[in-house]
Amino acid sequence: MKIIDLSIRRKVTIAMFTVGILLFGMVSLSRLNVNLLPELSYPTLTIRTEFEGAAPVEVENLITKPVEEAVGVVKGVQQVRSISRAGQSDVVLEFAWGTDMNIANLDVMAKLDAVQLPLDADKPVTLRFDPTLDPIMRYALYYNEGGTDNPSGDDVNVDYAGYQDLESPDAISRLKGLRVLADEQLKKNLESALGVASVKISGGLEEEIQVNIDQQRLAYLNIPIESVTQILSAENVNLSGGRLEEGTQQYLVRTLNEFKSVEQIRNVVVARNQDNTIYLKDVADVTQAYKEREAITRLNGAEAVEIAIYKEGDANTVAVAEAVNARMGSIRDALPSNMKLEKVYDQSVFIASAVNEVKNAGIIGGILAVLVLYLFLRNFWTTVIISVSIPVSIIATFNLMYGNDISLNIMSLGGIALGIGMLVDNSIVVLENIARHREMGKGIVESAREGAGEVGMAVIASTLTTIAVFFPLVFVQGIAGQLFRDQALTVTFSLLASLIVAITLIPMLSSIGGKKTETQPLNLKEPKTKAGRGLRSVRMFLFYTIPTALTKGIKFIFRWISKITKALFSPFVWVFDQSYQATEKVYAGLLRWSLNHKFVVLSVALLSFVGSLALVPQIGIELIPQLSQGEFAVEFKLPPGTPIEETDKALRSVQNKSRNLDNVRTTFAVAGTGNQMDANPEQGGENWGELSVTLASGSSTMDEEAAMDQMRSSLQQIPGLQYKFSRPSLFSFKTPIEIEISGFDLDKLKLAGDAVARKLSSNDRFADVKSTMETGSPEIQILFDRDRAAALGLQVHEVADRIVSNVRGDVATRYSWRDRKIDVLVRAREADRASIDEIQRLIVNPDSERPIPLSAIAEVQIANGPGEIRRVAQQRVAIVSANLNYGDLGEAAEEVEQALAETTLPAGILAQIGGQNEEMADSFQSLIFALSLAIFLVYLVMASQFESLLHPFIILFTIPLALVGAILGLYITGTTISVVVFIGLILLAGIVVNNAIVLIDLINQMRMKGVEKLEAIKEGGKSRLRPILMTTMTTTLGLLPLAIGFGDGAELRAPMGITVIGGLLFSTLLTLVVIPVMYDILDRKSYTPQPETETA
């Protein structure tokens, strides 16, 4: 091959090219982002529409249905789901993977512009749900026991226990102070940190000016509540009046009319009645209070304010966390002595640990591979030559990663770690063949040229077969294709780099020390001046003396290292050498016996394959292994209508109990909607809460499971509580088991949902069983008598607006106080809206001389509607979901099918299994297709290499043999079949054929030289035993640290390592016997001996 010849002749060129690649690779490495997982673009859009005050049925009919009909025809939409709950509609669109979501969002917005919605409804907004939108860090700001300072500016001095509940002005002042400090100082300080996209604050008390109207007094004065709102808005304004010039002086004219104090708000004139001036304080109580609470947050039981930090989409998570931590140091120093800021969650800690674990696994694997090489080669310099391919290939890979915008994450680094053992395979084959030519008595340069050229096409073919298996991953649908893209690319990049190293750098280094060209003496003219002679001396020193000294020094160092290494490892080398010689003898005898007993060999291989398939049902299946991060969360849902204070009370009780569990370090509770940037429609509401439990450092997965089991037993004692356990979300997956029960009648759906839920709850395999069909919040329904209202000259929509203004209230304006903007809320005082009787007495025409109460034109009643209405494909559904206590997803799905068969459903009601089981079926189907296509591509590459259809067919028999080893490895280690295992199988299909390629290639070469077939098989097997064992052991030991599965993120690494190691070991053992037998049976071709030609 010309490139090999060029590499041997132009050593300096190759050396400088390598140095350049290494230099740019290190620069690229310094600029790569560090994240936990690749950037995953989830193809979902949520259309959220607020329709305040509307019941779920009204939301469904007036908002959800029109939106579903409009957006269901958008190109690429595969599924439309929706949830209609009180005051809010969420329509979730699921697109095909690979859809450009920016274009899809524009299409959806265009459709929404044409939808006719009620005037009272807010404009629909589109939201993206992505687990990476979760905050990367969460802090809790709370009062420390015994402190006295208060950042709100009020003089308070209360004990710590006082602000656990809002029972005293001091407690209220403290929670206001926490919120003010978080909003005004922490938020502004942190949002300017590098890479921070947003800082969201929740919890505490938000200040609000409340104007509580005395309805009776307002009606007596014939003043509508809307007039008060309009007057406050008009009075609180600063306007620019232009400019005024007086002589040579120019003035700006401004009208300053913003409220300076709450007292000014009280003294606003709202009406004039003859000679009397009516002030706001005459008809309303004006107080500086706080908004109705949307969230209550607690750290270890103490009420706190949550600071959630979100990173920019393409920012480096670890770098952002470091910048935030640096800011937090100065912030803590500036806090009052009685306040404390504690970190609740930091995603970067797990990311850094998981990434470091992969790095360490790669380094250890590389060291083990190099040790194996030395034991085989017994030569330090030869080992160094082969080992250099590892760092050069990896650093070259960083260039391609940077160019393709691939971050350092556990998948991309896992790809590098997977490839470490394989990076030396090509170099081993090349160098081993060079050594074989040296043993024939050829010179160093000649051996390097001919040895590398002889196997050049074989190593290219073997590399292309490994790379080819990753191409079908572009057809893999779902999360698997997105997740493993980075890994496939990094393996491909590193193997291509190793191929280039094997056919350039390895021959060049192997030829060092060969015959050199005679160095011509320097015919330099004797300089005539002292300056000339001095310059010549400097040149000789720089370009001859120093390089010569460095070369001799390096050779001296290498010589001594070689001697030391030989002395240290000589006992191990002797033992290893004896073992190898024994193996070689055993193999030679086994191969002769196998060629004479072909039927027995093939029968054993076939029985092994069939027997392994029988083990598959016992292994179990799941979608993707669950990552253990040392923490978990419990979602709570109390009966509809439960106020947030009661939700907080229940959460606090559970939180106090959980703090006494083993290995629990901190607990953080959120009651209510909390701080959510994502569009997850499953969460939120006053009856919803979440408790996050962080375990002590070093806690295992077993500790997590034990803590969850202990909590379950205590949660079951709380009546009416629904709960669901989960771990921090890294992927957007459904619950393991989801049963979709479809129909139209809500009552029948509820009966069916409850029946299925009871059936699953009776099986101890299932945990956290719940149905989405539940009774909704109690409603006060106002049914208008339109005829009577019209007779009295009243418009129904005007009366409805007036009810909203009195009960919910309107924000009239914003009051500026201490650089803060505080809402001014106008509504009826609490006494006028505290009961149904008070609602019935609301005056619906306050600007009339004859006041009319609401009861005169409407019937007011209490009723219970559905809590929410779910729809899938524009059909109403009830969804019964469940987690698993034990076992795999495949077995659980079978038991669910049996439970459905035993449950009698009402007429017109259908049920089907969804959840992760459905996602798993789709992913596995596309992965099986990808595996089949990968095997076909491997065949295409080999057929092109051998220019034969038969020999690639023989080599393909290594793949079912590898499957046997992979299944045995999974069975022995108790690892379930998952998407990760399938990716390992695809990779395995490209690896296991390499040994057979080099074996068949040598046999063919020997037969072309006139060697008889059986003799060529025996001699080829003996000659290729050493490189086959070397490549197998280096790959296996390179993957061993990944397969052992220690450290953070091991759940995603170990299954792939186990699959590849098991398949490679077993296939190698059988390949050395079965492939020669198959070759002898199938290959009937006669070869005409060809004369040897010099390799070019």
Secondary structure as the mmCIF struct_conf table of DSSP 4:
data_model
#
loop_
_struct_conf.conf_type_id
_struct_conf.id
_struct_conf.beg_label_comp_id
_struct_conf.beg_label_asym_id
_struct_conf.beg_label_seq_id
_struct_conf.end_label_comp_id
_struct_conf.end_label_asym_id
_struct_conf.end_label_seq_id
HELX_RH_AL_P HELX_RH_AL_P1 LYS A 2 ARG A 9
HELX_RH_AL_P HELX_RH_AL_P2 LYS A 11 ARG A 31
STRN STRN1 VAL A 34 VAL A 34
BEND BEND1 LEU A 36 LEU A 37
STRN STRN2 THR A 44 GLU A 50
TURN_TY1_P TURN_TY1_P1 GLU A 52 GLY A 53
HELX_RH_AL_P HELX_RH_AL_P3 PRO A 56 VAL A 59
HELX_RH_PI_P HELX_RH_PI_P1 GLU A 60 THR A 64
HELX_RH_AL_P HELX_RH_AL_P4 LYS A 65 VAL A 71
TURN_TY1_P TURN_TY1_P2 GLY A 72 VAL A 73
BEND BEND2 VAL A 74 VAL A 74
TURN_TY1_P TURN_TY1_P3 LYS A 75 GLY A 76
STRN STRN3 VAL A 77 ARG A 85
TURN_TY1_P TURN_TY1_P4 ALA A 86 GLY A 87
STRN STRN4 GLN A 88 PHE A 95
HELX_LH_PP_P HELX_LH_PP_P1 ALA A 96 ALA A 96
TURN_TY1_P TURN_TY1_P5 TRP A 97 GLY A 98
HELX_RH_AL_P HELX_RH_AL_P5 MET A 101 ASP A 113
TURN_TY1_P TURN_TY1_P6 ALA A 114 ALA A 114
TURN_TY1_P TURN_TY1_P7 LEU A 119 ASP A 120
BEND BEND3 ALA A 121 ALA A 121
HELX_LH_PP_P HELX_LH_PP_P2 ASP A 122 PRO A 124
STRN STRN5 VAL A 125 LEU A 127
HELX_RH_3T_P HELX_RH_3T_P1 PRO A 131 LEU A 133
BEND BEND4 ASP A 134 ASP A 134
BEND BEND5 ILE A 136 ILE A 136
STRN STRN6 MET A 137 TYR A 143
HELX_LH_PP_P HELX_LH_PP_P3 ASN A 144 ASN A 144
TURN_TY1_P TURN_TY1_P8 GLU A 145 GLY A 146
TURN_TY1_P TURN_TY1_P9 PRO A 151 SER A 152
BEND BEND6 GLY A 153 GLY A 153
HELX_RH_3T_P HELX_RH_3T_P2 TYR A 160 GLN A 164
TURN_TY1_P TURN_TY1_P10 ASP A 165 LEU A 166
BEND BEND7 SER A 168 SER A 168
HELX_RH_AL_P HELX_RH_AL_P6 PRO A 169 LEU A 181
HELX_RH_PI_P HELX_RH_PI_P2 ALA A 182 LEU A 186
HELX_RH_AL_P HELX_RH_AL_P7 LYS A 187 GLU A 191
TURN_TY1_P TURN_TY1_P11 SER A 192 SER A 192
BEND BEND8 ALA A 193 ALA A 193
TURN_TY1_P TURN_TY1_P12 LEU A 194 GLY A 195
STRN STRN7 VAL A 196 GLY A 203
BEND BEND9 GLY A 204 GLY A 204
STRN STRN8 GLU A 207 ILE A 213
HELX_RH_AL_P HELX_RH_AL_P8 GLN A 215 TYR A 220
TURN_TY1_P TURN_TY1_P13 LEU A 221 ASN A 222
HELX_RH_AL_P HELX_RH_AL_P9 ILE A 225 GLU A 235
BEND BEND10 ASN A 236 ASN A 236
STRN STRN9 ASN A 238 GLU A 246
TURN_TY1_P TURN_TY1_P14 GLY A 247 THR A 248
STRN STRN10 GLN A 249 LEU A 256
BEND BEND11 SER A 261 SER A 261
HELX_RH_AL_P HELX_RH_AL_P10 VAL A 262 ARG A 266
TURN_TY1_P TURN_TY1_P15 ASN A 267 ASN A 267
STRN STRN11 VAL A 269 ASN A 273
TURN_TY1_P TURN_TY1_P16 GLN A 274 ASP A 275
STRN STRN12 ASN A 276 TYR A 279
HELX_RH_AL_P HELX_RH_AL_P11 LEU A 280 VAL A 283
STRN STRN13 ALA A 284 TYR A 290
HELX_LH_PP_P HELX_LH_PP_P4 LYS A 291 ARG A 293
BEND BEND12 GLU A 294 GLU A 294
STRN STRN14 ALA A 295 LEU A 299
TURN_TY1_P TURN_TY1_P17 ASN A 300 GLY A 301
STRN STRN15 ALA A 302 LYS A 311
TURN_TY1_P TURN_TY1_P18 GLY A 313 ASP A 314
BEND BEND13 ALA A 315 ALA A 315
HELX_RH_AL_P HELX_RH_AL_P12 THR A 317 ALA A 334
BEND BEND14 LEU A 335 LEU A 335
TURN_TY1_P TURN_TY1_P19 SER A 337 ASN A 338
STRN STRN16 MET A 339 ASP A 346
HELX_RH_AL_P HELX_RH_AL_P13 GLN A 347 LEU A 377
HELX_RH_AL_P HELX_RH_AL_P14 PHE A 380 SER A 387
TURN_TY1_P TURN_TY1_P20 VAL A 388 VAL A 388
HELX_RH_AL_P HELX_RH_AL_P15 SER A 389 GLY A 403
TURN_TY1_P TURN_TY1_P21 ASN A 404 ASP A 405
STRN STRN17 LEU A 408 LEU A 408
HELX_RH_AL_P HELX_RH_AL_P16 ILE A 410 LEU A 423
TURN_TY1_P TURN_TY1_P22 VAL A 424 VAL A 424
HELX_RH_AL_P HELX_RH_AL_P17 ASP A 425 GLU A 439
TURN_TY1_P TURN_TY1_P23 MET A 440 GLY A 441
HELX_RH_AL_P HELX_RH_AL_P18 ILE A 444 ALA A 468
TURN_TY1_P TURN_TY1_P24 VAL A 469 PHE A 470
HELX_RH_3T_P HELX_RH_3T_P3 PHE A 471 PHE A 475
BEND BEND15 GLY A 478 GLY A 478
HELX_RH_AL_P HELX_RH_AL_P19 ILE A 479 LEU A 483
TURN_TY1_P TURN_TY1_P25 PHE A 484 PHE A 484
HELX_RH_AL_P HELX_RH_AL_P20 ARG A 485 ILE A 500
HELX_RH_PI_P HELX_RH_PI_P3 VAL A 501 LEU A 505
HELX_RH_AL_P HELX_RH_AL_P21 ILE A 506 SER A 510
TURN_TY1_P TURN_TY1_P26 SER A 511 GLY A 513
BEND BEND16 GLY A 514 GLY A 514
HELX_LH_PP_P HELX_LH_PP_P5 THR A 517 PRO A 521
HELX_LH_PP_P HELX_LH_PP_P6 LEU A 524 PRO A 527
BEND BEND17 LYS A 528 THR A 529
HELX_RH_AL_P HELX_RH_AL_P22 LYS A 530 MET A 540
HELX_RH_PI_P HELX_RH_PI_P4 PHE A 541 THR A 545
HELX_RH_AL_P HELX_RH_AL_P23 ILE A 546 ASN A 596
HELX_RH_AL_P HELX_RH_AL_P24 LYS A 598 ILE A 619
STRN STRN18 ILE A 621 ILE A 621
BEND BEND18 LEU A 623 ILE A 624
HELX_LH_PP_P HELX_LH_PP_P7 PRO A 625 SER A 628
BEND BEND19 GLY A 630 GLY A 630
STRN STRN19 GLU A 631 LYS A 637
HELX_LH_PP_P HELX_LH_PP_P8 LEU A 638 PRO A 639
TURN_TY1_P TURN_TY1_P27 PRO A 640 GLY A 641
HELX_RH_AL_P HELX_RH_AL_P25 ILE A 644 SER A 658
TURN_TY1_P TURN_TY1_P28 ARG A 659 ASN A 660
BEND BEND20 LEU A 661 LEU A 661
TURN_TY1_P TURN_TY1_P29 ASP A 662 ASN A 663
STRN STRN20 VAL A 664 GLY A 672
BEND BEND21 THR A 673 THR A 673
BEND BEND22 ASN A 675 ASN A 675
BEND BEND23 ASP A 678 ASP A 678
TURN_TY1_P TURN_TY1_P30 PRO A 681 GLU A 682
BEND BEND24 GLN A 683 GLN A 683
BEND BEND25 GLY A 685 GLY A 685
TURN_TY1_P TURN_TY1_P31 GLU A 686 ASN A 687
STRN STRN21 TRP A 688 LEU A 695
HELX_LH_PP_P HELX_LH_PP_P9 ALA A 696 ALA A 696
TURN_TY1_P TURN_TY1_P32 SER A 697 GLY A 698
HELX_RH_AL_P HELX_RH_AL_P26 THR A 701 LEU A 715
TURN_TY1_P TURN_TY1_P33 GLN A 716 GLN A 717
BEND BEND26 ILE A 718 ILE A 718
TURN_TY1_P TURN_TY1_P34 PRO A 719 GLY A 720
STRN STRN22 GLN A 722 SER A 726
BEND BEND27 LEU A 730 PHE A 731
BEND BEND28 PRO A 736 PRO A 736
STRN STRN23 ILE A 737 SER A 742
BEND BEND29 PHE A 744 PHE A 744
HELX_RH_AL_P HELX_RH_AL_P27 LEU A 746 SER A 761
TURN_TY1_P TURN_TY1_P35 SER A 762 SER A 762
BEND BEND30 ASN A 763 ASN A 763
TURN_TY1_P TURN_TY1_P36 ASP A 764 ARG A 765
STRN STRN24 PHE A 766 SER A 771
BEND BEND31 THR A 772 THR A 772
STRN STRN25 THR A 775 PHE A 784
HELX_RH_AL_P HELX_RH_AL_P28 ARG A 786 ALA A 791
TURN_TY1_P TURN_TY1_P37 LEU A 792 GLY A 793
HELX_RH_AL_P HELX_RH_AL_P29 VAL A 796 VAL A 807
TURN_TY1_P TURN_TY1_P38 ARG A 808 ARG A 808
STRN STRN26 ASP A 810 TRP A 817
TURN_TY1_P TURN_TY1_P39 ARG A 818 ASP A 819
STRN STRN27 ARG A 820 ALA A 828
HELX_RH_3T_P HELX_RH_3T_P4 GLU A 830 ASP A 832
BEND BEND32 ARG A 833 SER A 835
HELX_RH_AL_P HELX_RH_AL_P30 ILE A 836 GLN A 840
TURN_TY1_P TURN_TY1_P40 ARG A 841 ARG A 841
STRN STRN28 ILE A 843 ILE A 843
BEND BEND33 VAL A 844 VAL A 844
TURN_TY1_P TURN_TY1_P41 PRO A 846 ASP A 847
BEND BEND34 SER A 848 ARG A 850
STRN STRN29 PRO A 853 PRO A 853
HELX_RH_3T_P HELX_RH_3T_P5 LEU A 854 ALA A 856
TURN_TY1_P TURN_TY1_P42 ILE A 857 ILE A 857
STRN STRN30 ALA A 858 PRO A 866
BEND BEND35 GLY A 867 GLY A 867
STRN STRN31 GLU A 868 VAL A 872
TURN_TY1_P TURN_TY1_P43 ALA A 873 GLN A 874
STRN STRN32 GLN A 875 LEU A 884
BEND BEND36 ASN A 885 GLY A 887
HELX_RH_AL_P HELX_RH_AL_P31 LEU A 889 GLU A 902
BEND BEND37 THR A 903 THR A 903
HELX_LH_PP_P HELX_LH_PP_P10 THR A 904 PRO A 906
TURN_TY1_P TURN_TY1_P44 ALA A 907 GLY A 908
STRN STRN33 LEU A 910 GLY A 914
TURN_TY1_P TURN_TY1_P45 GLY A 915 GLY A 915
HELX_RH_AL_P HELX_RH_AL_P32 GLN A 916 PHE A 946
TURN_TY1_P TURN_TY1_P46 GLU A 947 GLU A 947
BEND BEND38 LEU A 949 LEU A 949
HELX_RH_AL_P HELX_RH_AL_P33 LEU A 950 ILE A 955
TURN_TY1_P TURN_TY1_P47 LEU A 956 PHE A 957
HELX_RH_AL_P HELX_RH_AL_P34 THR A 958 THR A 973
TURN_TY1_P TURN_TY1_P48 GLY A 974 GLY A 974
HELX_LH_PP_P HELX_LH_PP_P11 THR A 975 THR A 976
STRN STRN34 ILE A 977 ILE A 977
HELX_RH_AL_P HELX_RH_AL_P35 VAL A 979 ILE A 991
TURN_TY1_P TURN_TY1_P49 VAL A 992 VAL A 992
HELX_RH_AL_P HELX_RH_AL_P36 VAL A 993 MET A 1008
TURN_TY1_P TURN_TY1_P50 LYS A 1009 GLY A 1010
HELX_RH_AL_P HELX_RH_AL_P37 LYS A 1013 ILE A 1044
BEND BEND39 GLY A 1047 GLY A 1047
TURN_TY1_P TURN_TY1_P51 ASP A 1048 GLY A 1049
HELX_RH_AL_P HELX_RH_AL_P38 ALA A 1050 LEU A 1082
#
